[in-house]
Amino acid sequence: MIDYKSLSLANQVYQQIEKNILSGVYSPGEIISESKLSEELGVSRTPIREAMARLENEKLIGITPSGTVVLGITDQDVADMFTVKRALEPIVVKKAAMNISGEDLARLKEILDQQEFYEEKQNIEKVRNLDTQFHDIIYSASGSPILQAILSPIHHKLMKYRKDSLTKTGRSRYSISEHAKIYEAIEAGDQEKIEELVLNHVDQAYKSIQKGTAK
């Protein structure tokens, strides 16, 4: 049952259903009904209708004669998101290198250390969550709310793909190593190196996702 102390009920319902879609709890092609969701989440149908209207607008679900069907994220969606990441992430990281505080640099280093610890323990869920924190700190440090508003949701929507990639392809240790090199380039303010490293990181992440989803 949802705890709605801080956010509106409809927003919390939206976040929970979105998370279930993006993490694979609800599979593409699965029919989800208002009554099922109402019982599962412990809320009335009104906030569910509001949440589903948002999800339909974002193309995560579709309304068909058979009912509401989960669309999820398609392979083309993933390709498009990585096209955007490849175009914008070098810009964001270079801007972050010019603006980042000592406190944020220290936090990035702490995250890297934690990622290495949890990678050794094979706690991929923790590694992925720390990966999100690493990216969010850099997005925020860029000082560009517009770019952050574009890239942060993309990183979020790739949730399941990132987890599958880290789990199935052994990507986690390489991703951490790439993060460490990007951190060093940010600390040094080396704009040319940042571009090279970030493009490689994005490309390797996409290749790993393609490998992880190959039939």
PASEBA-1860 file (N, C-alpha, C; in nm, 3 decimals):
! residues 215
1> MIDYKSLS> 0.085/-0.120/0.000/0.000/0.000/0.000/0.088/0.125/0.000 ~ 0.044/0.226/-0.072/0.124/0.347/-0.089/0.114/0.438/0.033 ~ 0.227/0.493/0.070/0.232/0.595/0.176/0.232/0.730/0.105 ~ 0.132/0.814/0.129/0.120/0.938/0.053/0.140/1.061/0.141 ~ 0.237/1.055/0.230/0.262/1.167/0.320/0.317/1.289/0.247 ~ 0.409/1.267/0.151/0.481/1.381/0.094/0.430/1.423/-0.043 ~ 0.391/1.330/-0.128/0.348/1.364/-0.262/0.198/1.341/-0.275 ~ 0.138/1.401/-0.379/-0.003/1.376/-0.403/-0.021/1.227/-0.433
9> LANQVYQQ> -0.138/1.177/-0.402/-0.164/1.034/-0.420/-0.150/0.995/-0.567 ~ -0.205/1.077/-0.657/-0.197/1.046/-0.800/-0.053/1.039/-0.847 ~ 0.031/1.129/-0.794/0.172/1.130/-0.834/0.244/1.007/-0.782 ~ 0.213/0.967/-0.660/0.276/0.846/-0.605/0.231/0.722/-0.681 ~ 0.103/0.718/-0.717/0.053/0.605/-0.796/0.124/0.601/-0.931 ~ 0.136/0.718/-0.993/0.207/0.727/-1.121/0.349/0.674/-1.108 ~ 0.422/0.719/-1.005/0.561/0.678/-0.987/0.572/0.527/-0.967 ~ 0.478/0.470/-0.891/0.484/0.326/-0.865/0.456/0.245/-0.991
17> IEKNILSG> 0.353/0.285/-1.067/0.321/0.211/-1.190/0.434/0.227/-1.291 ~ 0.487/0.349/-1.303/0.599/0.373/-1.395/0.718/0.285/-1.356 ~ 0.749/0.280/-1.227/0.861/0.197/-1.180/0.837/0.051/-1.215 ~ 0.715/0.004/-1.196/0.684/-0.135/-1.226/0.697/-0.166/-1.375 ~ 0.665/-0.067/-1.459/0.681/-0.085/-1.604/0.829/-0.084/-1.641 ~ 0.902/0.016/-1.592/1.042/0.032/-1.631/1.132/-0.077/-1.574 ~ 1.094/-0.134/-1.461/1.177/-0.238/-1.399/1.138/-0.378/-1.446 ~ 1.030/-0.387/-1.525/0.991/-0.516/-1.580/0.892/-0.594/-1.496
25> VYSPGEII> 0.843/-0.535/-1.386/0.739/-0.602/-1.306/0.615/-0.624/-1.392 ~ 0.578/-0.521/-1.470/0.473/-0.535/-1.570/0.542/-0.548/-1.705 ~ 0.516/-0.655/-1.775/0.585/-0.683/-1.901/0.514/-0.620/-2.020 ~ 0.588/-0.584/-2.127/0.524/-0.535/-2.249/0.422/-0.636/-2.300 ~ 0.303/-0.586/-2.334/0.196/-0.673/-2.380/0.101/-0.715/-2.270 ~ 0.140/-0.695/-2.144/0.054/-0.734/-2.032/-0.064/-0.637/-2.019 ~ -0.180/-0.692/-1.992/-0.300/-0.611/-1.969/-0.307/-0.575/-1.821 ~ -0.320/-0.447/-1.792/-0.335/-0.403/-1.652/-0.467/-0.327/-1.640
33> SESKLSEE> -0.547/-0.365/-1.545/-0.679/-0.303/-1.528/-0.679/-0.210/-1.408 ~ -0.772/-0.116/-1.409/-0.786/-0.024/-1.296/-0.817/-0.101/-1.168 ~ -0.903/-0.203/-1.180/-0.941/-0.279/-1.061/-0.823/-0.355/-1.003 ~ -0.740/-0.412/-1.090/-0.622/-0.485/-1.044/-0.525/-0.391/-0.974 ~ -0.501/-0.275/-1.036/-0.408/-0.178/-0.978/-0.462/-0.121/-0.848 ~ -0.593/-0.098/-0.844/-0.656/-0.046/-0.723/-0.634/-0.140/-0.605 ~ -0.653/-0.269/-0.632/-0.634/-0.369/-0.526/-0.486/-0.382/-0.489 ~ -0.401/-0.383/-0.590/-0.257/-0.402/-0.568/-0.195/-0.287/-0.491
41> LGVSRTPI> -0.235/-0.165/-0.523/-0.174/-0.046/-0.463/-0.251/0.005/-0.341 ~ -0.371/-0.046/-0.320/-0.448/-0.006/-0.203/-0.502/0.134/-0.211 ~ -0.542/0.175/-0.334/-0.597/0.310/-0.353/-0.725/0.300/-0.437 ~ -0.800/0.409/-0.442/-0.921/0.411/-0.523/-0.883/0.424/-0.671 ~ -0.983/0.415/-0.757/-0.956/0.419/-0.901/-0.927/0.560/-0.953 ~ -0.969/0.663/-0.880/-0.950/0.801/-0.929/-0.803/0.836/-0.950 ~ -0.714/0.818/-0.851/-0.573/0.849/-0.876/-0.510/0.756/-0.979 ~ -0.563/0.635/-0.992/-0.511/0.542/-1.093/-0.544/0.594/-1.232
49> REAMARLE> -0.665/0.645/-1.252/-0.703/0.701/-1.382/-0.612/0.819/-1.418 ~ -0.585/0.906/-1.320/-0.497/1.021/-1.344/-0.357/0.973/-1.382 ~ -0.306/0.875/-1.309/-0.172/0.823/-1.336/-0.165/0.758/-1.474 ~ -0.268/0.684/-1.509/-0.268/0.613/-1.637/-0.280/0.709/-1.755 ~ -0.347/0.821/-1.734/-0.354/0.923/-1.840/-0.213/0.977/-1.869 ~ -0.135/1.000/-1.764/0.004/1.046/-1.781/0.088/0.940/-1.851 ~ 0.072/0.816/-1.809/0.151/0.706/-1.866/0.116/0.683/-2.013 ~ -0.012/0.702/-2.047/-0.052/0.690/-2.188/0.011/0.802/-2.270
57> NEKLIGIT> 0.012/0.923/-2.214/0.073/1.036/-2.283/0.222/1.014/-2.306 ~ 0.287/0.942/-2.214/0.430/0.912/-2.227/0.457/0.785/-2.308 ~ 0.351/0.725/-2.361/0.360/0.606/-2.446/0.413/0.484/-2.372 ~ 0.396/0.480/-2.240/0.436/0.362/-2.164/0.322/0.260/-2.156 ~ 0.198/0.307/-2.176/0.083/0.218/-2.186/-0.002/0.263/-2.304 ~ -0.087/0.173/-2.352/-0.178/0.207/-2.460/-0.317/0.156/-2.428 ~ -0.418/0.228/-2.475/-0.557/0.188/-2.453/-0.605/0.114/-2.578 ~ -0.646/-0.011/-2.561/-0.694/-0.094/-2.671/-0.834/-0.146/-2.638
65> PSGTVVLG> -0.904/-0.203/-2.737/-1.036/-0.262/-2.708/-1.030/-0.371/-2.602 ~ -0.913/-0.435/-2.589/-0.897/-0.543/-2.490/-0.867/-0.490/-2.351 ~ -0.833/-0.361/-2.343/-0.798/-0.303/-2.214/-0.670/-0.221/-2.223 ~ -0.616/-0.187/-2.109/-0.493/-0.109/-2.103/-0.373/-0.203/-2.111 ~ -0.290/-0.183/-2.212/-0.177/-0.273/-2.236/-0.046/-0.201/-2.208 ~ 0.047/-0.271/-2.147/0.180/-0.216/-2.119/0.260/-0.213/-2.249 ~ 0.312/-0.096/-2.285/0.397/-0.082/-2.402/0.544/-0.090/-2.363 ~ 0.577/-0.028/-2.249/0.715/-0.030/-2.203/0.807/0.050/-2.293
73> ITDQDVAD> 0.934/0.011/-2.294/1.037/0.078/-2.374/1.077/-0.014/-2.487 ~ 1.066/0.033/-2.611/1.101/-0.048/-2.727/1.250/-0.035/-2.759 ~ 1.298/-0.124/-2.846/1.438/-0.116/-2.889/1.466/0.018/-2.958 ~ 1.367/0.067/-3.034/1.386/0.196/-3.100/1.391/0.309/-2.998 ~ 1.310/0.299/-2.892/1.317/0.398/-2.784/1.457/0.402/-2.725 ~ 1.513/0.284/-2.699/1.648/0.276/-2.641/1.749/0.340/-2.735 ~ 1.741/0.307/-2.864/1.833/0.365/-2.962/1.821/0.517/-2.964 ~ 1.698/0.567/-2.961/1.677/0.712/-2.963/1.733/0.779/-2.837
81> MFTVKRAL> 1.713/0.713/-2.722/1.763/0.770/-2.597/1.916/0.777/-2.597 ~ 1.980/0.676/-2.653/2.126/0.680/-2.658/2.177/0.781/-2.760 ~ 2.099/0.808/-2.864/2.135/0.915/-2.957/2.138/1.049/-2.884 ~ 2.036/1.071/-2.800/2.030/1.194/-2.721/2.145/1.199/-2.620 ~ 2.169/1.087/-2.551/2.278/1.083/-2.452/2.412/1.113/-2.519 ~ 2.434/1.056/-2.637/2.563/1.076/-2.705/2.582/1.223/-2.745 ~ 2.472/1.287/-2.780/2.480/1.428/-2.821/2.499/1.522/-2.702 ~ 2.432/1.492/-2.590/2.425/1.589/-2.481/2.516/1.560/-2.361
89> EPIVVKKA> 2.546/1.434/-2.335/2.623/1.405/-2.213/2.764/1.465/-2.215 ~ 2.836/1.464/-2.329/2.966/1.531/-2.327/2.955/1.679/-2.290 ~ 2.851/1.744/-2.339/2.829/1.886/-2.308/2.805/1.904/-2.159 ~ 2.718/1.820/-2.103/2.683/1.830/-1.961/2.804/1.806/-1.872 ~ 2.882/1.704/-1.904/2.997/1.671/-1.818/3.104/1.779/-1.828 ~ 3.123/1.835/-1.946/3.221/1.945/-1.960/3.175/2.069/-1.883 ~ 3.046/2.097/-1.885/2.994/2.209/-1.807/3.011/2.181/-1.657 ~ 2.987/2.056/-1.618/3.002/2.019/-1.477/3.146/2.039/-1.431
97> AMNISGED> 3.241/2.006/-1.517/3.383/2.019/-1.481/3.419/2.165/-1.451 ~ 3.349/2.257/-1.516/3.377/2.400/-1.493/3.310/2.453/-1.368 ~ 3.204/2.385/-1.322/3.123/2.437/-1.212/3.126/2.356/-1.084 ~ 3.177/2.234/-1.089/3.159/2.140/-0.979/3.229/2.187/-0.851 ~ 3.164/2.163/-0.739/3.220/2.202/-0.609/3.309/2.092/-0.555 ~ 3.392/2.129/-0.459/3.475/2.030/-0.392/3.391/1.924/-0.322 ~ 3.278/1.967/-0.270/3.188/1.874/-0.201/3.133/1.768/-0.298 ~ 3.094/1.814/-0.418/3.042/1.719/-0.517/3.152/1.626/-0.568
105> LARLKEIL> 3.272/1.679/-0.585/3.384/1.593/-0.625/3.409/1.484/-0.521 ~ 3.405/1.523/-0.395/3.425/1.426/-0.287/3.315/1.321/-0.288 ~ 3.192/1.364/-0.316/3.080/1.269/-0.321/3.096/1.172/-0.438 ~ 3.143/1.222/-0.553/3.167/1.133/-0.667/3.271/1.027/-0.633 ~ 3.377/1.069/-0.565/3.482/0.974/-0.526/3.426/0.871/-0.428 ~ 3.344/0.916/-0.337/3.282/0.825/-0.240/3.193/0.722/-0.312 ~ 3.118/0.769/-0.411/3.032/0.678/-0.488/3.115/0.574/-0.562 ~ 3.226/0.617/-0.621/3.314/0.522/-0.690/3.365/0.414/-0.595
113> DQQEFYEE> 3.406/0.455/-0.477/3.454/0.359/-0.376/3.343/0.262/-0.337 ~ 3.222/0.315/-0.321/3.109/0.229/-0.284/3.073/0.134/-0.398 ~ 3.081/0.182/-0.521/3.052/0.096/-0.636/3.150/-0.021/-0.642 ~ 3.277/0.008/-0.620/3.378/-0.099/-0.621/3.349/-0.202/-0.512 ~ 3.311/-0.154/-0.395/3.281/-0.244/-0.283/3.163/-0.335/-0.318 ~ 3.054/-0.275/-0.369/2.935/-0.355/-0.397/2.951/-0.441/-0.523 ~ 3.038/-0.399/-0.615/3.064/-0.482/-0.733/3.134/-0.611/-0.691 ~ 3.227/-0.599/-0.597/3.296/-0.718/-0.545/3.197/-0.812/-0.475
121> KQNIEKVR> 3.095/-0.753/-0.412/2.992/-0.834/-0.345/2.885/-0.882/-0.444 ~ 2.897/-0.840/-0.570/2.799/-0.872/-0.674/2.658/-0.825/-0.639 ~ 2.652/-0.711/-0.571/2.523/-0.648/-0.541/2.495/-0.547/-0.653 ~ 2.443/-0.600/-0.765/2.427/-0.519/-0.885/2.321/-0.411/-0.867 ~ 2.219/-0.440/-0.786/2.115/-0.340/-0.760/2.175/-0.216/-0.695 ~ 2.264/-0.238/-0.600/2.331/-0.126/-0.532/2.424/-0.052/-0.628 ~ 2.496/-0.127/-0.711/2.585/-0.065/-0.810/2.505/0.024/-0.904 ~ 2.390/-0.024/-0.947/2.307/0.054/-1.039/2.252/0.180/-0.973
129> NLDTQFHD> 2.208/0.167/-0.848/2.157/0.284/-0.776/2.266/0.390/-0.758 ~ 2.387/0.345/-0.729/2.500/0.437/-0.715/2.536/0.500/-0.849 ~ 2.520/0.424/-0.956/2.542/0.476/-1.091/2.448/0.594/-1.117 ~ 2.323/0.578/-1.078/2.225/0.686/-1.094/2.267/0.810/-1.015 ~ 2.313/0.790/-0.892/2.359/0.902/-0.809/2.478/0.973/-0.874 ~ 2.571/0.895/-0.928/2.690/0.951/-0.994/2.648/1.043/-1.109 ~ 2.558/0.993/-1.193/2.512/1.072/-1.307/2.434/1.195/-1.261 ~ 2.347/1.179/-1.161/2.264/1.291/-1.116/2.348/1.404/-1.058
137> IIYSASGS> 2.455/1.370/-0.986/2.544/1.473/-0.931/2.608/1.553/-1.044 ~ 2.653/1.482/-1.147/2.715/1.550/-1.261/2.613/1.635/-1.336 ~ 2.494/1.581/-1.359/2.390/1.659/-1.428/2.361/1.787/-1.351 ~ 2.347/1.776/-1.219/2.317/1.892/-1.136/2.432/1.992/-1.137 ~ 2.556/1.941/-1.132/2.674/2.028/-1.128/2.693/2.104/-1.258 ~ 2.629/2.058/-1.366/2.642/2.128/-1.494/2.584/2.268/-1.488 ~ 2.492/2.291/-1.393/2.428/2.422/-1.382/2.326/2.447/-1.491 ~ 2.284/2.340/-1.560/2.187/2.354/-1.668/2.061/2.274/-1.637
145> PILQAILS> 1.959/2.338/-1.580/1.834/2.267/-1.551/1.770/2.206/-1.675 ~ 1.787/2.271/-1.791/1.728/2.220/-1.914/1.791/2.086/-1.953 ~ 1.925/2.082/-1.955/1.992/1.958/-1.992/1.968/1.849/-1.888 ~ 1.965/1.888/-1.763/1.937/1.791/-1.656/1.796/1.733/-1.672 ~ 1.701/1.818/-1.709/1.562/1.773/-1.725/1.546/1.678/-1.844 ~ 1.637/1.686/-1.939/1.634/1.594/-2.053/1.702/1.462/-2.019 ~ 1.821/1.471/-1.959/1.903/1.351/-1.940/1.864/1.266/-1.820 ~ 1.823/1.329/-1.712/1.791/1.252/-1.592/1.674/1.155/-1.615
153> PIHHKLMK> 1.564/1.198/-1.680/1.456/1.103/-1.707/1.497/0.990/-1.802 ~ 1.585/1.021/-1.897/1.633/0.916/-1.988/1.708/0.810/-1.909 ~ 1.796/0.854/-1.821/1.872/0.759/-1.739/1.776/0.674/-1.655 ~ 1.671/0.737/-1.606/1.570/0.668/-1.525/1.495/0.565/-1.609 ~ 1.457/0.603/-1.730/1.378/0.514/-1.816/1.458/0.392/-1.863 ~ 1.589/0.401/-1.857/1.674/0.288/-1.896/1.700/0.193/-1.779 ~ 1.626/0.209/-1.671/1.647/0.134/-1.546/1.667/-0.016/-1.568 ~ 1.569/-0.081/-1.629/1.575/-0.227/-1.645/1.690/-0.266/-1.736
161> YRKDSLTK> 1.710/-0.191/-1.844/1.816/-0.223/-1.939/1.953/-0.211/-1.874 ~ 1.970/-0.109/-1.790/2.097/-0.092/-1.721/2.122/-0.207/-1.625 ~ 2.018/-0.249/-1.553/2.034/-0.359/-1.458/2.067/-0.488/-1.531 ~ 1.993/-0.517/-1.640/2.018/-0.639/-1.717/2.158/-0.639/-1.776 ~ 2.199/-0.522/-1.825/2.333/-0.509/-1.883/2.441/-0.535/-1.779 ~ 2.426/-0.475/-1.662/2.526/-0.492/-1.556/2.530/-0.637/-1.507 ~ 2.415/-0.703/-1.508/2.406/-0.839/-1.456/2.453/-0.943/-1.556 ~ 2.404/-0.932/-1.680/2.424/-1.039/-1.777/2.557/-1.031/-1.852
169> TGRSRYSI> 2.612/-0.915/-1.867/2.730/-0.900/-1.953/2.858/-0.872/-1.875 ~ 2.852/-0.869/-1.743/2.971/-0.837/-1.665/3.016/-0.694/-1.684 ~ 2.922/-0.610/-1.721/2.952/-0.470/-1.754/2.992/-0.388/-1.632 ~ 2.951/-0.429/-1.513/2.962/-0.342/-1.395/3.105/-0.296/-1.369 ~ 3.202/-0.386/-1.374/3.339/-0.344/-1.341/3.397/-0.248/-1.445 ~ 3.357/-0.267/-1.572/3.405/-0.178/-1.677/3.340/-0.040/-1.665 ~ 3.212/-0.039/-1.630/3.141/0.087/-1.611/3.203/0.168/-1.498 ~ 3.238/0.100/-1.389/3.300/0.169/-1.275/3.436/0.225/-1.315
177> SEHAKIYE> 3.512/0.148/-1.392/3.643/0.195/-1.439/3.627/0.318/-1.528 ~ 3.526/0.317/-1.615/3.500/0.432/-1.701/3.459/0.554/-1.618 ~ 3.378/0.532/-1.517/3.339/0.640/-1.426/3.462/0.700/-1.358 ~ 3.554/0.614/-1.316/3.674/0.662/-1.246/3.757/0.752/-1.336 ~ 3.769/0.715/-1.464/3.846/0.797/-1.558/3.776/0.929/-1.586 ~ 3.643/0.924/-1.595/3.566/1.048/-1.615/3.582/1.139/-1.494 ~ 3.577/1.080/-1.375/3.598/1.157/-1.251/3.733/1.228/-1.254 ~ 3.838/1.156/-1.292/3.973/1.215/-1.297/3.980/1.329/-1.398
185> AIEAGDQE> 3.913/1.313/-1.512/3.913/1.418/-1.614/3.835/1.541/-1.566 ~ 3.726/1.518/-1.494/3.650/1.630/-1.436/3.736/1.704/-1.335 ~ 3.801/1.629/-1.248/3.887/1.689/-1.145/3.998/1.771/-1.208 ~ 4.053/1.721/-1.321/4.162/1.791/-1.390/4.111/1.903/-1.480 ~ 3.980/1.906/-1.506/3.924/2.007/-1.596/3.967/1.988/-1.740 ~ 3.996/1.863/-1.778/4.045/1.832/-1.913/3.926/1.812/-2.007 ~ 3.886/1.919/-2.074/3.766/1.917/-2.157/3.776/1.818/-2.274 ~ 3.891/1.812/-2.337/3.909/1.721/-2.450/3.898/1.575/-2.406
193> KIEELVLN> 3.961/1.545/-2.294/3.958/1.408/-2.242/3.817/1.370/-2.197 ~ 3.747/1.466/-2.138/3.609/1.441/-2.095/3.524/1.397/-2.214 ~ 3.534/1.470/-2.324/3.453/1.435/-2.442/3.484/1.294/-2.489 ~ 3.611/1.261/-2.497/3.653/1.128/-2.542/3.600/1.019/-2.449 ~ 3.616/1.040/-2.319/3.576/0.938/-2.221/3.425/0.922/-2.212 ~ 3.353/1.032/-2.217/3.207/1.025/-2.206/3.147/0.957/-2.329 ~ 3.196/0.991/-2.447/3.147/0.925/-2.568/3.174/0.775/-2.562 ~ 3.291/0.737/-2.516/3.322/0.595/-2.503/3.229/0.528/-2.401
201> HVDQAYKS> 3.203/0.596/-2.290/3.116/0.541/-2.186/2.975/0.518/-2.239 ~ 2.922/0.615/-2.312/2.788/0.602/-2.369/2.785/0.489/-2.471 ~ 2.886/0.484/-2.558/2.889/0.380/-2.662/2.900/0.240/-2.601 ~ 2.986/0.226/-2.501/3.004/0.094/-2.438/2.877/0.052/-2.363 ~ 2.810/0.148/-2.301/2.684/0.117/-2.231/2.579/0.067/-2.329 ~ 2.570/0.133/-2.444/2.471/0.092/-2.544/2.503/-0.046/-2.601 ~ 2.631/-0.069/-2.631/2.671/-0.201/-2.683/2.639/-0.311/-2.582 ~ 2.662/-0.282/-2.456/2.636/-0.380/-2.352/2.486/-0.408/-2.339
209> IQKGTAK> 2.405/-0.304/-2.352/2.259/-0.322/-2.347/2.213/-0.406/-2.466 ~ 2.268/-0.378/-2.585/2.233/-0.457/-2.703/2.271/-0.604/-2.683 ~ 2.387/-0.626/-2.626/2.433/-0.763/-2.600/2.343/-0.830/-2.496 ~ 2.306/-0.755/-2.394/2.224/-0.810/-2.286/2.082/-0.843/-2.328 ~ 2.033/-0.775/-2.433/1.895/-0.798/-2.478/1.888/-0.886/-2.602 ~ 2.005/-0.929/-2.652/2.008/-1.013/-2.772/1.939/-1.146/-2.744 ~ 1.863/-1.191/-2.840/1.790/-1.318/-2.824/1.886/-1.435/-2.843
END
